[in-house]
Amino acid sequence: MFAMGGLHAGALGVVWIYVQSDFDLSLSALGVLVSVATVGRLVTSVSSGPLINRFGIARVLIAGIGITGASLLVFAAAPLWIIVLLAALISGLGSGAMAAGINAYAAVHFSARQMNWLHGSFGVGSTIGPFVITTIVIDLGLAWRWAYILFGAMRGLILLGFILTRVEWSLGEAKNKRGERVHATLRETTRMPIVWLMVLTFMTTTGLELVAGQFSNNFLIDARLIDPKVASSWVSMYWASLTVSRFVVGFIITRIGNGMFLRLSSLGAVCGAALLWSGMSDASTLMGLALVGFCIAPFAPLMASDTPGRVGNHHVANAIGFQFTGASLGMAVLPWLAGTLAEVFGLEILPQFLVVVMAITFLLHEAILLLEGRRPLSKAV
């Protein structure tokens, strides 16, 4: 499921040029599209805890997968821009439920290593996505819409798999002395300062990841004058760096711990954005973009993995939902802000924007460690 989600996420940055041409749109319209999808994610992410607690994680996941699959087919058939925006909203509703649900399940049942590998599969899909668009549009000469028909059909297969295995999905909820399930209320979860710090960190890291991935194709072609086919390969390299990072992290965190690794990662992402900003050469641009992807990748899986140890199992569904609400806000606000700044000041403002956002992320993570008074808990691997 993570790989399929990454497939069309990685494809959007490359397919956007064709969508932009079909509907005669400005660059900032990409930010609008992403923001509309994020509104949908916000609605289901913030309510995912109560939904999971009431209906069970299996039903929430099945509903989310079905909704996102339908939205991809609507996107492929859309004759008008307003229909594209409607498809994005529907996609966001399904994605919010899916992301919160699957990450809550993984946080409870998987180790930090396994969580990174799970998120790494998203990167596999994100890496393949641009190549799918390039193959269908450039090599085969077909309309970009065929790619989204393919993505929707693949999501249908995933839906079938979840329906067949629905009895196996459970969070293993905390229980009281009488054996009754115990769920924290949303208000109880919001009273924990550590939750808000994690929400803000999810907001900056996820938003930055999306800004770098979705705007890099336009940046490379229009600002750095790189051939479109080469640029799409570089965008794939960015998503590939996220993938490699998440698989490599699974081996490193057992030696230095989650807290120190994320501290080093945030500093590395600042350096990568600065290298991208420098524009010394095409090679330095590629290295900077790849370094940003490599260093930002571990934040979401490691912080989600640490959530049960920080808040307890009875808060997990709510806390994960809040974290992905923060991620949705980041995906709504930061791409819109980046697109607006790029239109006003030019595309070269984007690397500077990445530097500032990543510096804020470093400070937020340090605040989490300071509040805990120790490194984040790491589950056995």
Short mmCIF file of the C-alpha atoms (twelve columns), coordinates in Angstrom:
data_MODEL
# 
_entry.id   MODEL 
# 
loop_
_atom_site.group_PDB 
_atom_site.id 
_atom_site.type_symbol 
_atom_site.label_atom_id 
_atom_site.label_alt_id 
_atom_site.label_comp_id 
_atom_site.label_asym_id 
_atom_site.label_seq_id 
_atom_site.Cartn_x 
_atom_site.Cartn_y 
_atom_site.Cartn_z 
_atom_site.pdbx_PDB_model_num 
ATOM 1   C CA . MET A 1   0.000   0.000   0.000   1 
ATOM 2   C CA . PHE A 2   2.836   2.413   0.808   1 
ATOM 3   C CA . ALA A 3   4.474   1.694   -2.532  1 
ATOM 4   C CA . MET A 4   1.238   2.389   -4.430  1 
ATOM 5   C CA . GLY A 5   0.733   5.625   -2.504  1 
ATOM 6   C CA . GLY A 6   4.242   6.712   -3.416  1 
ATOM 7   C CA . LEU A 7   3.688   5.857   -7.067  1 
ATOM 8   C CA . HIS A 8   1.292   8.691   -7.830  1 
ATOM 9   C CA . ALA A 9   2.863   11.030  -5.247  1 
ATOM 10  C CA . GLY A 10  6.175   10.856  -7.094  1 
ATOM 11  C CA . ALA A 11  4.450   11.096  -10.464 1 
ATOM 12  C CA . LEU A 12  2.664   14.376  -9.738  1 
ATOM 13  C CA . GLY A 13  5.767   16.543  -9.931  1 
ATOM 14  C CA . VAL A 14  6.534   15.237  -13.435 1 
ATOM 15  C CA . VAL A 15  2.979   14.978  -14.785 1 
ATOM 16  C CA . TRP A 16  2.178   18.510  -13.634 1 
ATOM 17  C CA . ILE A 17  3.713   20.113  -16.736 1 
ATOM 18  C CA . TYR A 18  1.219   18.208  -18.910 1 
ATOM 19  C CA . VAL A 19  -1.713  18.894  -16.584 1 
ATOM 20  C CA . GLN A 20  -0.709  22.566  -16.469 1 
ATOM 21  C CA . SER A 21  -0.707  22.706  -20.270 1 
ATOM 22  C CA . ASP A 22  -4.035  20.854  -20.671 1 
ATOM 23  C CA . PHE A 23  -5.904  23.187  -18.332 1 
ATOM 24  C CA . ASP A 24  -3.889  26.384  -19.069 1 
ATOM 25  C CA . LEU A 25  -2.780  26.914  -15.461 1 
ATOM 26  C CA . SER A 26  -0.093  28.907  -13.646 1 
ATOM 27  C CA . LEU A 27  2.632   27.363  -11.504 1 
ATOM 28  C CA . SER A 28  0.844   28.331  -8.298  1 
ATOM 29  C CA . ALA A 29  -2.090  26.116  -9.334  1 
ATOM 30  C CA . LEU A 30  0.017   23.128  -8.294  1 
ATOM 31  C CA . GLY A 31  0.042   24.540  -4.796  1 
ATOM 32  C CA . VAL A 32  -3.736  24.945  -4.987  1 
ATOM 33  C CA . LEU A 33  -4.139  21.330  -6.096  1 
ATOM 34  C CA . VAL A 34  -1.960  20.037  -3.265  1 
ATOM 35  C CA . SER A 35  -3.702  22.314  -0.767  1 
ATOM 36  C CA . VAL A 36  -7.167  21.079  -1.762  1 
ATOM 37  C CA . ALA A 37  -6.036  17.478  -1.332  1 
ATOM 38  C CA . THR A 38  -4.627  18.409  2.035   1 
ATOM 39  C CA . VAL A 39  -7.947  19.857  3.186   1 
ATOM 40  C CA . GLY A 40  -9.370  16.382  2.677   1 
ATOM 41  C CA . ARG A 41  -6.494  14.846  4.608   1 
ATOM 42  C CA . LEU A 42  -7.065  17.293  7.455   1 
ATOM 43  C CA . VAL A 43  -10.691 16.261  7.834   1 
ATOM 44  C CA . THR A 44  -9.959  12.545  8.154   1 
ATOM 45  C CA . SER A 45  -6.596  12.824  9.919   1 
ATOM 46  C CA . VAL A 46  -7.901  14.888  12.813  1 
ATOM 47  C CA . SER A 47  -10.879 12.550  13.247  1 
ATOM 48  C CA . SER A 48  -9.014  9.295   12.568  1 
ATOM 49  C CA . GLY A 49  -8.486  8.486   16.247  1 
ATOM 50  C CA . PRO A 50  -12.204 8.505   17.125  1 
ATOM 51  C CA . LEU A 51  -13.034 6.762   13.825  1 
ATOM 52  C CA . ILE A 52  -10.548 3.951   14.482  1 
ATOM 53  C CA . ASN A 53  -11.686 3.612   18.092  1 
ATOM 54  C CA . ARG A 54  -15.333 3.369   17.024  1 
ATOM 55  C CA . PHE A 55  -15.289 1.371   13.792  1 
ATOM 56  C CA . GLY A 56  -11.975 -0.505  14.018  1 
ATOM 57  C CA . ILE A 57  -8.849  -0.002  11.998  1 
ATOM 58  C CA . ALA A 58  -9.796  -2.522  9.284   1 
ATOM 59  C CA . ARG A 59  -12.967 -0.674  8.247   1 
ATOM 60  C CA . VAL A 60  -11.191 2.686   8.273   1 
ATOM 61  C CA . LEU A 61  -8.402  1.365   6.046   1 
ATOM 62  C CA . ILE A 62  -10.787 -0.315  3.589   1 
ATOM 63  C CA . ALA A 63  -12.823 2.881   3.263   1 
ATOM 64  C CA . GLY A 64  -9.691  4.978   2.754   1 
ATOM 65  C CA . ILE A 65  -8.283  2.717   0.057   1 
ATOM 66  C CA . GLY A 66  -11.574 2.572   -1.822  1 
ATOM 67  C CA . ILE A 67  -11.976 6.364   -1.780  1 
ATOM 68  C CA . THR A 68  -8.445  7.046   -3.031  1 
ATOM 69  C CA . GLY A 69  -8.773  4.505   -5.830  1 
ATOM 70  C CA . ALA A 70  -11.968 6.160   -7.036  1 
ATOM 71  C CA . SER A 71  -10.353 9.612   -6.889  1 
ATOM 72  C CA . LEU A 72  -7.513  8.534   -9.193  1 
ATOM 73  C CA . LEU A 73  -10.016 7.438   -11.844 1 
ATOM 74  C CA . VAL A 74  -11.921 10.722  -11.503 1 
ATOM 75  C CA . PHE A 75  -8.642  12.610  -11.943 1 
ATOM 76  C CA . ALA A 76  -7.873  10.614  -15.091 1 
ATOM 77  C CA . ALA A 77  -11.277 11.374  -16.652 1 
ATOM 78  C CA . ALA A 78  -11.626 15.003  -15.499 1 
ATOM 79  C CA . PRO A 79  -12.649 17.346  -18.368 1 
ATOM 80  C CA . LEU A 80  -12.416 20.514  -16.256 1 
ATOM 81  C CA . TRP A 81  -9.978  21.895  -13.676 1 
ATOM 82  C CA . ILE A 82  -12.741 22.039  -11.058 1 
ATOM 83  C CA . ILE A 83  -13.207 18.278  -11.443 1 
ATOM 84  C CA . VAL A 84  -9.480  17.782  -10.907 1 
ATOM 85  C CA . LEU A 85  -9.775  19.751  -7.668  1 
ATOM 86  C CA . LEU A 86  -12.754 17.631  -6.621  1 
ATOM 87  C CA . ALA A 87  -10.736 14.474  -7.275  1 
ATOM 88  C CA . ALA A 88  -7.911  15.911  -5.173  1 
ATOM 89  C CA . LEU A 89  -10.313 16.580  -2.295  1 
ATOM 90  C CA . ILE A 90  -11.678 13.024  -2.470  1 
ATOM 91  C CA . SER A 91  -8.147  11.651  -2.621  1 
ATOM 92  C CA . GLY A 92  -7.215  13.631  0.461   1 
ATOM 93  C CA . LEU A 93  -10.154 12.267  2.426   1 
ATOM 94  C CA . GLY A 94  -9.090  8.708   1.691   1 
ATOM 95  C CA . SER A 95  -5.376  9.344   2.149   1 
ATOM 96  C CA . GLY A 96  -5.841  10.916  5.571   1 
ATOM 97  C CA . ALA A 97  -7.655  7.867   6.897   1 
ATOM 98  C CA . MET A 98  -5.159  5.473   5.313   1 
ATOM 99  C CA . ALA A 99  -2.028  7.277   6.536   1 
ATOM 100 C CA . ALA A 100 -3.189  7.617   10.128  1 
ATOM 101 C CA . GLY A 101 -4.558  4.082   10.261  1 
ATOM 102 C CA . ILE A 102 -1.610  2.213   8.798   1 
ATOM 103 C CA . ASN A 103 0.929   4.227   10.785  1 
ATOM 104 C CA . ALA A 104 -0.972  3.690   14.032  1 
ATOM 105 C CA . TYR A 105 -0.983  -0.046  13.348  1 
ATOM 106 C CA . ALA A 106 2.724   -0.069  12.482  1 
ATOM 107 C CA . ALA A 107 3.666   2.072   15.493  1 
ATOM 108 C CA . VAL A 108 2.096   -0.498  17.817  1 
ATOM 109 C CA . HIS A 109 3.187   -3.693  16.055  1 
ATOM 110 C CA . PHE A 110 6.456   -2.867  14.250  1 
ATOM 111 C CA . SER A 111 9.933   -1.874  15.419  1 
ATOM 112 C CA . ALA A 112 11.631  1.374   14.395  1 
ATOM 113 C CA . ARG A 113 13.629  -0.566  11.800  1 
ATOM 114 C CA . GLN A 114 10.497  -2.120  10.314  1 
ATOM 115 C CA . MET A 115 8.709   1.229   10.345  1 
ATOM 116 C CA . ASN A 116 11.486  2.775   8.266   1 
ATOM 117 C CA . TRP A 117 11.376  -0.100  5.812   1 
ATOM 118 C CA . LEU A 118 7.610   0.327   5.531   1 
ATOM 119 C CA . HIS A 119 8.027   4.012   4.707   1 
ATOM 120 C CA . GLY A 120 10.896  3.055   2.427   1 
ATOM 121 C CA . SER A 121 8.425   1.190   0.245   1 
ATOM 122 C CA . PHE A 122 6.641   4.529   -0.277  1 
ATOM 123 C CA . GLY A 123 9.915   5.799   -1.672  1 
ATOM 124 C CA . VAL A 124 10.121  2.816   -4.024  1 
ATOM 125 C CA . GLY A 125 6.795   3.861   -5.495  1 
ATOM 126 C CA . SER A 126 7.813   7.531   -5.573  1 
ATOM 127 C CA . THR A 127 10.975  6.627   -7.464  1 
ATOM 128 C CA . ILE A 128 9.088   4.599   -10.048 1 
ATOM 129 C CA . GLY A 129 6.299   7.174   -10.483 1 
ATOM 130 C CA . PRO A 130 8.225   9.704   -12.626 1 
ATOM 131 C CA . PHE A 131 9.510   6.894   -14.857 1 
ATOM 132 C CA . VAL A 132 5.931   5.675   -15.370 1 
ATOM 133 C CA . ILE A 133 4.869   9.145   -16.526 1 
ATOM 134 C CA . THR A 134 7.936   9.505   -18.767 1 
ATOM 135 C CA . THR A 135 7.346   6.077   -20.323 1 
ATOM 136 C CA . ILE A 136 3.637   6.612   -20.952 1 
ATOM 137 C CA . VAL A 137 3.822   10.223  -22.174 1 
ATOM 138 C CA . ILE A 138 7.230   10.519  -23.863 1 
ATOM 139 C CA . ASP A 139 8.159   6.989   -24.885 1 
ATOM 140 C CA . LEU A 140 4.688   5.636   -25.747 1 
ATOM 141 C CA . GLY A 141 3.182   8.955   -26.802 1 
ATOM 142 C CA . LEU A 142 -0.005  8.428   -24.775 1 
ATOM 143 C CA . ALA A 143 -1.962  10.969  -22.748 1 
ATOM 144 C CA . TRP A 144 -0.915  11.455  -19.115 1 
ATOM 145 C CA . ARG A 145 -4.412  10.306  -18.072 1 
ATOM 146 C CA . TRP A 146 -3.553  6.673   -18.848 1 
ATOM 147 C CA . ALA A 147 -1.048  6.673   -16.013 1 
ATOM 148 C CA . TYR A 148 -3.764  7.543   -13.517 1 
ATOM 149 C CA . ILE A 149 -6.063  4.870   -14.890 1 
ATOM 150 C CA . LEU A 150 -3.241  2.433   -14.216 1 
ATOM 151 C CA . PHE A 151 -2.724  3.819   -10.692 1 
ATOM 152 C CA . GLY A 152 -6.444  3.494   -9.938  1 
ATOM 153 C CA . ALA A 153 -6.555  -0.127  -11.106 1 
ATOM 154 C CA . MET A 154 -3.582  -0.996  -8.912  1 
ATOM 155 C CA . ARG A 155 -5.289  0.606   -5.922  1 
ATOM 156 C CA . GLY A 156 -8.281  -1.665  -6.607  1 
ATOM 157 C CA . LEU A 157 -6.060  -4.721  -6.167  1 
ATOM 158 C CA . ILE A 158 -4.861  -3.408  -2.806  1 
ATOM 159 C CA . LEU A 159 -8.462  -2.875  -1.722  1 
ATOM 160 C CA . LEU A 160 -9.227  -6.510  -2.485  1 
ATOM 161 C CA . GLY A 161 -6.254  -7.621  -0.397  1 
ATOM 162 C CA . PHE A 162 -7.406  -5.623  2.629   1 
ATOM 163 C CA . ILE A 163 -10.949 -6.949  2.360   1 
ATOM 164 C CA . LEU A 164 -9.652  -10.536 2.342   1 
ATOM 165 C CA . THR A 165 -7.405  -9.952  5.399   1 
ATOM 166 C CA . ARG A 166 -9.643  -7.577  7.387   1 
ATOM 167 C CA . VAL A 167 -9.934  -9.878  10.429  1 
ATOM 168 C CA . GLU A 168 -6.177  -9.686  11.006  1 
ATOM 169 C CA . TRP A 169 -6.059  -5.908  11.589  1 
ATOM 170 C CA . SER A 170 -6.110  -4.711  15.198  1 
ATOM 171 C CA . LEU A 171 -4.263  -2.130  17.302  1 
ATOM 172 C CA . GLY A 172 -4.107  -4.313  20.411  1 
ATOM 173 C CA . GLU A 173 -5.727  -1.539  22.454  1 
ATOM 174 C CA . ALA A 174 -4.970  -0.908  26.103  1 
ATOM 175 C CA . LYS A 175 -7.489  -2.457  28.530  1 
ATOM 176 C CA . ASN A 176 -8.516  -1.733  32.108  1 
ATOM 177 C CA . LYS A 177 -8.666  -4.244  34.974  1 
ATOM 178 C CA . ARG A 178 -12.076 -5.446  33.836  1 
ATOM 179 C CA . GLY A 179 -10.766 -6.247  30.364  1 
ATOM 180 C CA . GLU A 180 -12.532 -3.291  28.731  1 
ATOM 181 C CA . ARG A 181 -10.822 -1.340  25.977  1 
ATOM 182 C CA . VAL A 182 -9.492  2.027   27.093  1 
ATOM 183 C CA . HIS A 183 -9.211  4.928   24.652  1 
ATOM 184 C CA . ALA A 184 -8.015  8.399   25.526  1 
ATOM 185 C CA . THR A 185 -10.247 11.247  24.458  1 
ATOM 186 C CA . LEU A 186 -9.029  13.867  22.004  1 
ATOM 187 C CA . ARG A 187 -8.961  16.428  24.801  1 
ATOM 188 C CA . GLU A 188 -6.773  14.209  26.977  1 
ATOM 189 C CA . THR A 189 -4.298  13.729  24.128  1 
ATOM 190 C CA . THR A 190 -4.130  17.440  23.318  1 
ATOM 191 C CA . ARG A 191 -3.089  18.220  26.891  1 
ATOM 192 C CA . MET A 192 0.299   16.568  26.274  1 
ATOM 193 C CA . PRO A 193 2.925   19.168  25.153  1 
ATOM 194 C CA . ILE A 194 5.022   16.470  23.490  1 
ATOM 195 C CA . VAL A 195 2.146   15.784  21.089  1 
ATOM 196 C CA . TRP A 196 2.125   19.392  19.849  1 
ATOM 197 C CA . LEU A 197 5.872   19.406  19.282  1 
ATOM 198 C CA . MET A 198 5.585   16.229  17.237  1 
ATOM 199 C CA . VAL A 199 2.691   17.710  15.268  1 
ATOM 200 C CA . LEU A 200 4.754   20.786  14.356  1 
ATOM 201 C CA . THR A 201 7.723   18.634  13.359  1 
ATOM 202 C CA . PHE A 202 5.513   16.493  11.134  1 
ATOM 203 C CA . MET A 203 4.200   19.704  9.612   1 
ATOM 204 C CA . THR A 204 7.618   21.067  8.637   1 
ATOM 205 C CA . THR A 205 9.233   17.817  7.507   1 
ATOM 206 C CA . THR A 206 6.309   16.532  5.435   1 
ATOM 207 C CA . GLY A 207 5.708   19.934  3.902   1 
ATOM 208 C CA . LEU A 208 9.390   20.295  3.036   1 
ATOM 209 C CA . GLU A 209 9.484   16.814  1.516   1 
ATOM 210 C CA . LEU A 210 6.557   17.708  -0.713  1 
ATOM 211 C CA . VAL A 211 7.932   21.120  -1.712  1 
ATOM 212 C CA . ALA A 212 11.242  19.581  -2.774  1 
ATOM 213 C CA . GLY A 213 9.573   16.729  -4.644  1 
ATOM 214 C CA . GLN A 214 6.786   18.605  -6.397  1 
ATOM 215 C CA . PHE A 215 8.569   21.819  -7.404  1 
ATOM 216 C CA . SER A 216 11.977  20.388  -8.260  1 
ATOM 217 C CA . ASN A 217 11.001  19.481  -11.846 1 
ATOM 218 C CA . ASN A 218 9.950   23.074  -12.630 1 
ATOM 219 C CA . PHE A 219 13.005  24.388  -10.771 1 
ATOM 220 C CA . LEU A 220 15.441  22.219  -12.726 1 
ATOM 221 C CA . ILE A 221 13.865  22.939  -16.129 1 
ATOM 222 C CA . ASP A 222 13.043  26.642  -15.814 1 
ATOM 223 C CA . ALA A 223 15.664  27.917  -13.348 1 
ATOM 224 C CA . ARG A 224 18.625  25.654  -14.094 1 
ATOM 225 C CA . LEU A 225 17.744  25.073  -17.798 1 
ATOM 226 C CA . ILE A 226 18.041  21.281  -17.635 1 
ATOM 227 C CA . ASP A 227 16.492  19.048  -20.326 1 
ATOM 228 C CA . PRO A 228 12.981  17.856  -19.279 1 
ATOM 229 C CA . LYS A 229 13.792  14.166  -19.580 1 
ATOM 230 C CA . VAL A 230 17.001  14.589  -17.573 1 
ATOM 231 C CA . ALA A 231 15.123  16.678  -15.015 1 
ATOM 232 C CA . SER A 232 12.516  13.946  -14.516 1 
ATOM 233 C CA . SER A 233 15.351  11.488  -13.862 1 
ATOM 234 C CA . TRP A 234 16.736  13.856  -11.243 1 
ATOM 235 C CA . VAL A 235 13.326  14.064  -9.589  1 
ATOM 236 C CA . SER A 236 13.341  10.272  -9.457  1 
ATOM 237 C CA . MET A 237 16.772  10.460  -7.838  1 
ATOM 238 C CA . TYR A 238 15.302  12.705  -5.156  1 
ATOM 239 C CA . TRP A 239 12.585  10.163  -4.353  1 
ATOM 240 C CA . ALA A 240 15.163  7.383   -4.578  1 
ATOM 241 C CA . SER A 241 17.260  9.130   -1.925  1 
ATOM 242 C CA . LEU A 242 14.271  9.016   0.432   1 
ATOM 243 C CA . THR A 243 13.924  5.310   -0.243  1 
ATOM 244 C CA . VAL A 244 17.585  4.479   0.291   1 
ATOM 245 C CA . SER A 245 17.641  6.518   3.476   1 
ATOM 246 C CA . ARG A 246 14.715  4.688   5.035   1 
ATOM 247 C CA . PHE A 247 16.204  1.291   4.313   1 
ATOM 248 C CA . VAL A 248 19.678  2.308   5.522   1 
ATOM 249 C CA . VAL A 249 18.301  3.922   8.685   1 
ATOM 250 C CA . GLY A 250 16.964  0.563   9.806   1 
ATOM 251 C CA . PHE A 251 20.546  -0.581  10.355  1 
ATOM 252 C CA . ILE A 252 22.031  2.657   11.748  1 
ATOM 253 C CA . ILE A 253 19.546  3.551   14.491  1 
ATOM 254 C CA . THR A 254 20.436  0.433   16.470  1 
ATOM 255 C CA . ARG A 255 23.884  1.963   17.003  1 
ATOM 256 C CA . ILE A 256 23.283  5.670   17.651  1 
ATOM 257 C CA . GLY A 257 19.594  5.907   18.588  1 
ATOM 258 C CA . ASN A 258 16.665  7.753   17.085  1 
ATOM 259 C CA . GLY A 259 17.326  11.102  18.745  1 
ATOM 260 C CA . MET A 260 20.929  11.520  17.620  1 
ATOM 261 C CA . PHE A 261 20.134  10.238  14.142  1 
ATOM 262 C CA . LEU A 262 17.355  12.773  13.629  1 
ATOM 263 C CA . ARG A 263 19.573  15.545  14.981  1 
ATOM 264 C CA . LEU A 264 22.236  14.715  12.414  1 
ATOM 265 C CA . SER A 265 19.609  14.315  9.706   1 
ATOM 266 C CA . SER A 266 18.165  17.775  10.259  1 
ATOM 267 C CA . LEU A 267 21.624  19.338  10.019  1 
ATOM 268 C CA . GLY A 268 22.335  17.310  6.877   1 
ATOM 269 C CA . ALA A 269 19.127  18.516  5.235   1 
ATOM 270 C CA . VAL A 270 20.116  22.129  5.928   1 
ATOM 271 C CA . CYS A 271 23.453  21.468  4.220   1 
ATOM 272 C CA . GLY A 272 21.732  19.807  1.250   1 
ATOM 273 C CA . ALA A 273 19.381  22.756  0.750   1 
ATOM 274 C CA . ALA A 274 22.329  25.144  0.979   1 
ATOM 275 C CA . LEU A 275 24.171  23.128  -1.675  1 
ATOM 276 C CA . LEU A 276 21.081  23.269  -3.897  1 
ATOM 277 C CA . TRP A 277 20.945  27.012  -3.315  1 
ATOM 278 C CA . SER A 278 24.603  27.502  -4.287  1 
ATOM 279 C CA . GLY A 279 24.012  26.374  -7.886  1 
ATOM 280 C CA . MET A 280 27.725  25.830  -8.375  1 
ATOM 281 C CA . SER A 281 27.127  23.174  -11.007 1 
ATOM 282 C CA . ASP A 282 24.543  20.679  -12.226 1 
ATOM 283 C CA . ALA A 283 26.278  18.039  -10.111 1 
ATOM 284 C CA . SER A 284 26.032  20.144  -6.942  1 
ATOM 285 C CA . THR A 285 22.341  20.746  -7.663  1 
ATOM 286 C CA . LEU A 286 21.714  17.003  -7.934  1 
ATOM 287 C CA . MET A 287 23.762  16.266  -4.811  1 
ATOM 288 C CA . GLY A 288 21.931  18.929  -2.827  1 
ATOM 289 C CA . LEU A 289 18.510  17.683  -3.881  1 
ATOM 290 C CA . ALA A 290 19.418  14.081  -3.101  1 
ATOM 291 C CA . LEU A 291 20.888  15.043  0.299   1 
ATOM 292 C CA . VAL A 292 17.692  16.854  1.265   1 
ATOM 293 C CA . GLY A 293 15.699  13.736  0.421   1 
ATOM 294 C CA . PHE A 294 18.081  11.403  2.238   1 
ATOM 295 C CA . CYS A 295 18.091  13.452  5.435   1 
ATOM 296 C CA . ILE A 296 14.409  14.372  5.646   1 
ATOM 297 C CA . ALA A 297 13.180  10.826  5.003   1 
ATOM 298 C CA . PRO A 298 13.609  9.300   8.515   1 
ATOM 299 C CA . PHE A 299 11.591  11.881  10.451  1 
ATOM 300 C CA . ALA A 300 8.053   10.612  9.891   1 
ATOM 301 C CA . PRO A 301 8.733   6.877   10.416  1 
ATOM 302 C CA . LEU A 302 11.012  7.335   13.440  1 
ATOM 303 C CA . MET A 303 8.734   9.804   15.192  1 
ATOM 304 C CA . ALA A 304 5.663   7.672   14.497  1 
ATOM 305 C CA . SER A 305 7.521   4.613   15.782  1 
ATOM 306 C CA . ASP A 306 8.380   6.417   19.026  1 
ATOM 307 C CA . THR A 307 4.807   7.549   19.633  1 
ATOM 308 C CA . PRO A 308 3.591   4.573   21.744  1 
ATOM 309 C CA . GLY A 309 6.601   4.944   24.050  1 
ATOM 310 C CA . ARG A 310 5.977   8.667   24.446  1 
ATOM 311 C CA . VAL A 311 2.207   8.743   24.931  1 
ATOM 312 C CA . GLY A 312 1.074   5.169   25.694  1 
ATOM 313 C CA . ASN A 313 -1.074  2.808   23.604  1 
ATOM 314 C CA . HIS A 314 -4.350  4.393   24.715  1 
ATOM 315 C CA . HIS A 315 -3.247  7.687   23.125  1 
ATOM 316 C CA . VAL A 316 -1.688  6.189   19.978  1 
ATOM 317 C CA . ALA A 317 -4.644  6.458   17.577  1 
ATOM 318 C CA . ASN A 318 -5.291  10.077  18.581  1 
ATOM 319 C CA . ALA A 319 -1.619  11.090  18.611  1 
ATOM 320 C CA . ILE A 320 -0.884  9.532   15.224  1 
ATOM 321 C CA . GLY A 321 -3.985  11.202  13.836  1 
ATOM 322 C CA . PHE A 322 -2.807  14.573  15.162  1 
ATOM 323 C CA . GLN A 323 0.670   14.037  13.737  1 
ATOM 324 C CA . PHE A 324 -0.708  13.358  10.285  1 
ATOM 325 C CA . THR A 325 -3.005  16.344  10.682  1 
ATOM 326 C CA . GLY A 326 0.184   18.345  11.158  1 
ATOM 327 C CA . ALA A 327 1.622   16.646  8.094   1 
ATOM 328 C CA . SER A 328 -1.485  17.596  6.126   1 
ATOM 329 C CA . LEU A 329 -1.181  21.214  7.251   1 
ATOM 330 C CA . GLY A 330 2.434   21.188  6.136   1 
ATOM 331 C CA . MET A 331 1.455   19.762  2.758   1 
ATOM 332 C CA . ALA A 332 -1.209  22.442  2.393   1 
ATOM 333 C CA . VAL A 333 0.614   25.520  3.627   1 
ATOM 334 C CA . LEU A 334 4.233   24.998  2.600   1 
ATOM 335 C CA . PRO A 335 3.687   24.136  -1.110  1 
ATOM 336 C CA . TRP A 336 1.254   27.052  -1.416  1 
ATOM 337 C CA . LEU A 337 3.743   29.387  0.251   1 
ATOM 338 C CA . ALA A 338 6.637   28.060  -1.836  1 
ATOM 339 C CA . GLY A 339 4.664   28.447  -5.075  1 
ATOM 340 C CA . THR A 340 3.621   31.974  -4.179  1 
ATOM 341 C CA . LEU A 341 7.175   32.978  -3.297  1 
ATOM 342 C CA . ALA A 342 8.446   31.427  -6.539  1 
ATOM 343 C CA . GLU A 343 5.991   33.456  -8.607  1 
ATOM 344 C CA . VAL A 344 6.923   36.698  -6.818  1 
ATOM 345 C CA . PHE A 345 10.698  36.259  -6.459  1 
ATOM 346 C CA . GLY A 346 11.485  33.553  -9.016  1 
ATOM 347 C CA . LEU A 347 12.201  29.845  -8.725  1 
ATOM 348 C CA . GLU A 348 15.625  30.447  -7.165  1 
ATOM 349 C CA . ILE A 349 13.837  31.313  -3.911  1 
ATOM 350 C CA . LEU A 350 12.929  27.640  -3.426  1 
ATOM 351 C CA . PRO A 351 16.306  26.405  -2.085  1 
ATOM 352 C CA . GLN A 352 16.393  29.334  0.351   1 
ATOM 353 C CA . PHE A 353 12.917  28.392  1.506   1 
ATOM 354 C CA . LEU A 354 14.103  24.831  2.146   1 
ATOM 355 C CA . VAL A 355 17.017  26.068  4.259   1 
ATOM 356 C CA . VAL A 356 14.745  28.134  6.513   1 
ATOM 357 C CA . VAL A 357 12.128  25.397  6.984   1 
ATOM 358 C CA . MET A 358 14.755  22.775  7.791   1 
ATOM 359 C CA . ALA A 359 16.420  25.048  10.341  1 
ATOM 360 C CA . ILE A 360 13.045  25.405  12.073  1 
ATOM 361 C CA . THR A 361 12.702  21.611  12.044  1 
ATOM 362 C CA . PHE A 362 16.051  21.244  13.792  1 
ATOM 363 C CA . LEU A 363 14.894  23.575  16.588  1 
ATOM 364 C CA . LEU A 364 11.596  21.738  16.989  1 
ATOM 365 C CA . HIS A 365 13.319  18.388  17.320  1 
ATOM 366 C CA . GLU A 366 15.760  19.783  19.867  1 
ATOM 367 C CA . ALA A 367 12.760  21.033  21.854  1 
ATOM 368 C CA . ILE A 368 11.314  17.499  21.867  1 
ATOM 369 C CA . LEU A 369 14.568  16.088  23.232  1 
ATOM 370 C CA . LEU A 370 14.780  18.874  25.804  1 
ATOM 371 C CA . LEU A 371 11.224  18.251  26.975  1 
ATOM 372 C CA . GLU A 372 11.865  14.558  27.363  1 
ATOM 373 C CA . GLY A 373 15.175  15.139  29.101  1 
ATOM 374 C CA . ARG A 374 16.534  12.155  27.230  1 
ATOM 375 C CA . ARG A 375 16.711  10.642  23.771  1 
ATOM 376 C CA . PRO A 376 13.443  9.400   22.276  1 
ATOM 377 C CA . LEU A 377 12.569  5.824   23.184  1 
ATOM 378 C CA . SER A 378 13.515  3.237   20.591  1 
ATOM 379 C CA . LYS A 379 11.647  -0.038  20.464  1 
ATOM 380 C CA . ALA A 380 13.532  -3.266  20.179  1 
ATOM 381 C CA . VAL A 381 14.524  -4.132  16.637  1 
# 
